[in-house]
């Protein structure tokens, strides 16, 4: 889809998987309330997807070439799943774009307090609530119906899957992935690049680069972090 109006800002979505398609749907919802984005399409390195259409937008080509072909377009990187939740970090580092090239997508059905700050390149989907004095970093993926309560801090490249609930004063460090329906007790820290399993109930601090699961959540094992990923985040 491409709306030709010069008043719209051209946009490319990196990744045509589930999250990318959800981001495209969010773009349509944003434009339905107040036209803002000219969605040029997706860019994806999977050649099987070339030319396919999702949510009214085509896959235009590989990531680097597609972005180079549209130098005025804003970009949002929508990749990452529990088996490879480092991909968003890797793509952003590879692209080396200026921060102002990245779009921030906020679904109109999200409820975000005026005192909550959201960084560049982040996506917040429908039904999410962020209350007083929350900090959401850069390139954060927040799926549908997530509860972020007072004074929570979400680090760069973190992922909060659908239905995550955070108590007040929680710190989610850079790159951490919280699976669908995970609960985190107030004032705890979820360490950088850690993985909290779906439905886990976190009642103790989670160290960096560990897998935690269960009710209550317990350490299952250490995680192997790719050598090119900075454990401290970006």
C-alpha positions as CSV (number, residue, x, y, z in Angstrom):
1,X,0.0,0.0,0.0
2,X,1.2,3.5,-0.8
3,X,-1.0,6.6,-0.3
4,X,0.4,9.2,-2.6
5,X,-0.5,12.2,-0.5
6,X,2.6,14.4,0.1
7,X,1.3,15.1,3.7
8,X,2.1,11.5,4.7
9,X,5.5,10.3,5.9
10,X,6.8,7.3,3.9
11,X,7.4,4.2,6.0
12,X,9.2,0.9,5.6
13,X,8.6,-2.1,7.9
14,X,11.6,-4.4,8.3
15,X,10.4,-8.0,8.7
16,X,7.2,-9.5,7.2
17,X,6.6,-12.1,9.9
18,X,3.9,-12.0,12.5
19,X,5.1,-8.9,14.3
20,X,5.7,-7.0,11.1
21,X,2.2,-7.8,9.9
22,X,0.8,-6.6,13.3
23,X,2.8,-3.4,12.9
24,X,1.3,-2.9,9.4
25,X,-2.2,-3.4,10.8
26,X,-1.4,-0.8,13.5
27,X,-0.3,1.7,10.8
28,X,-3.8,1.3,9.2
29,X,-5.4,1.9,12.5
30,X,-3.3,5.0,13.1
31,X,-4.1,6.4,9.6
32,X,-7.8,5.7,10.2
33,X,-7.8,8.1,13.2
34,X,-5.4,10.7,11.7
35,X,-3.6,10.0,8.4
36,X,0.2,10.0,9.1
37,X,2.0,7.2,7.3
38,X,2.5,6.2,3.7
39,X,3.3,2.5,4.1
40,X,5.6,1.8,1.2
41,X,5.8,-1.9,2.1
42,X,8.0,-4.5,3.9
43,X,11.6,-5.3,3.4
44,X,12.8,-8.8,4.3
45,X,15.9,-10.9,3.6
46,X,13.8,-14.0,2.9
47,X,13.7,-14.4,-0.9
48,X,10.6,-16.6,-0.6
49,X,8.6,-13.6,0.6
50,X,9.6,-11.3,-2.3
51,X,6.5,-9.8,-3.9
52,X,4.0,-11.3,-1.5
53,X,1.4,-9.0,0.1
54,X,0.4,-8.8,3.7
55,X,-2.0,-6.3,5.3
56,X,-2.3,-4.6,2.0
57,X,1.5,-4.0,1.6
58,X,4.0,-5.9,-0.5
59,X,7.4,-7.3,0.3
60,X,9.7,-5.1,-1.8
61,X,13.0,-6.8,-1.4
62,X,15.9,-7.4,1.0
63,X,16.5,-5.1,3.9
64,X,19.6,-3.1,3.0
65,X,18.6,-2.6,-0.7
66,X,15.0,-1.7,0.1
67,X,16.0,0.9,2.6
68,X,18.7,2.3,0.3
69,X,16.1,2.7,-2.4
70,X,13.9,4.9,-0.2
71,X,16.3,7.3,1.6
72,X,13.5,9.6,2.8
73,X,11.5,6.8,4.4
74,X,11.2,6.3,8.1
75,X,12.0,2.7,9.3
76,X,10.7,0.4,12.0
77,X,12.3,-2.9,12.7
78,X,9.7,-5.6,13.5
79,X,11.6,-8.9,13.9
80,X,12.3,-11.2,16.8
81,X,10.8,-14.3,18.4
82,X,11.8,-16.4,21.4
83,X,14.2,-18.5,19.3
84,X,16.0,-15.5,17.9
85,X,15.1,-12.4,19.9
86,X,18.5,-10.8,19.1
87,X,17.6,-10.1,15.5
88,X,16.2,-6.6,16.1
89,X,19.4,-5.5,17.7
90,X,21.5,-7.1,15.0
91,X,19.6,-5.4,12.2
92,X,19.6,-2.0,13.8
93,X,23.4,-2.2,14.3
94,X,23.9,-3.4,10.8
95,X,21.8,-0.6,9.3
96,X,23.6,2.2,11.2
97,X,20.8,4.7,10.6
98,X,20.5,7.9,12.4
99,X,17.9,7.8,15.3
100,X,15.6,10.2,13.5
101,X,15.2,7.7,10.6
102,X,13.3,5.4,12.9
103,X,9.5,5.6,13.3
104,X,7.7,5.0,16.6
105,X,4.3,3.3,16.2
106,X,1.7,3.8,18.8
107,X,-1.7,2.1,18.2
108,X,-4.6,4.5,18.9
109,X,-6.2,1.8,21.1
110,X,-3.3,1.9,23.5
111,X,-3.6,4.0,26.7
112,X,-0.4,5.9,27.4
113,X,0.0,8.4,30.2
114,X,1.3,11.8,29.3
115,X,4.3,11.2,31.7
116,X,5.3,8.0,29.9
117,X,8.2,8.4,27.5
118,X,8.7,6.1,24.4
119,X,11.9,6.0,22.4
120,X,12.5,5.8,18.7
121,X,11.9,2.7,16.7
122,X,9.4,1.2,19.3
123,X,6.0,-0.3,18.6
124,X,3.1,-0.4,21.0
125,X,0.1,-2.4,20.0
126,X,-3.6,-2.2,20.8
127,X,-4.9,-2.6,24.4
128,X,-1.6,-1.8,26.1
129,X,-1.7,0.5,29.1
130,X,1.3,2.4,30.4
131,X,0.6,4.5,33.5
132,X,2.5,7.2,35.4
133,X,6.2,7.9,34.8
134,X,7.0,4.9,32.7
135,X,10.1,4.8,30.5
136,X,10.1,2.8,27.3
137,X,13.4,2.6,25.4
138,X,14.4,2.4,21.8
139,X,13.3,-0.4,19.5
140,X,11.1,-1.9,22.1
141,X,8.3,-4.4,21.0
142,X,5.2,-4.2,23.1
143,X,2.5,-6.6,21.9
144,X,-1.2,-6.3,22.5
145,X,-2.9,-6.0,26.0
146,X,0.3,-5.4,28.0
147,X,0.1,-3.7,31.4
148,X,3.0,-1.4,32.3
149,X,2.4,0.3,35.6
150,X,3.9,3.3,37.5
151,X,7.7,3.9,37.3
152,X,8.4,0.8,35.1
153,X,11.5,1.1,32.9
154,X,11.8,-0.9,29.7
155,X,15.2,-1.1,28.2
156,X,16.2,-0.8,24.5
157,X,15.4,-3.9,22.4
158,X,13.2,-5.5,25.0
159,X,10.1,-7.5,24.0
160,X,6.9,-7.7,26.0
161,X,4.6,-10.3,24.4
162,X,0.9,-10.2,24.6
163,X,-0.7,-10.2,28.0
164,X,2.5,-9.4,30.0
165,X,1.8,-7.6,33.3
166,X,4.4,-5.6,35.2
167,X,4.0,-4.4,38.8
168,X,5.1,-0.9,39.7
169,X,8.8,0.0,39.7
170,X,9.9,-3.0,37.5
171,X,13.0,-2.7,35.5
172,X,13.2,-4.7,32.3
173,X,16.8,-4.4,31.1
174,X,17.9,-4.2,27.5
175,X,17.1,-7.1,25.2
176,X,15.1,-9.1,27.6
177,X,12.1,-11.1,26.3
178,X,9.0,-11.7,28.4
179,X,6.7,-14.3,26.9
180,X,3.0,-14.1,26.6
181,X,1.1,-13.8,29.9
182,X,4.2,-13.4,32.1
183,X,3.7,-11.6,35.4
184,X,6.4,-9.7,37.2
185,X,6.1,-8.6,40.8
186,X,6.7,-5.0,41.7
187,X,10.2,-3.5,42.1
188,X,12.0,-6.5,40.5
189,X,14.6,-6.5,37.7
190,X,14.5,-8.7,34.7
191,X,18.1,-8.9,33.5
192,X,19.5,-8.0,30.1
193,X,18.9,-10.6,27.3
194,X,17.1,-12.9,29.7
195,X,14.1,-14.9,28.6
196,X,11.0,-15.3,30.7
197,X,8.8,-18.1,29.6
198,X,5.1,-17.8,28.6
199,X,2.9,-17.7,31.7
200,X,5.8,-17.4,34.2
201,X,5.2,-15.6,37.5
202,X,8.4,-13.8,38.4
203,X,8.7,-13.2,42.2
204,X,12.5,-12.8,42.4
205,X,15.0,-10.8,40.3
206,X,16.1,-12.5,37.1
207,X,19.8,-12.2,36.3
208,X,21.0,-11.4,32.8
209,X,21.1,-14.0,30.1
210,X,19.1,-16.7,31.9
211,X,15.9,-18.6,31.0
212,X,13.3,-18.5,33.8
213,X,10.0,-20.4,33.7
214,X,7.2,-21.7,35.9
215,X,4.9,-20.6,38.8
216,X,6.7,-19.2,40.6
217,X,9.4,-18.7,38.0
218,X,12.8,-20.4,38.6
219,X,16.1,-20.5,36.7
220,X,16.2,-23.2,34.1
221,X,19.5,-22.6,32.5
222,X,22.0,-20.0,31.3
223,X,21.5,-18.7,27.7
224,X,24.0,-18.5,25.0
225,X,24.2,-14.9,23.8
226,X,25.7,-14.3,20.3
227,X,29.2,-12.9,20.6
228,X,28.3,-9.8,18.7
229,X,25.5,-8.8,21.2
230,X,26.5,-6.4,23.9
231,X,25.1,-8.0,27.1
232,X,24.7,-4.5,28.6
233,X,22.3,-3.4,25.9
234,X,22.6,-0.3,23.7
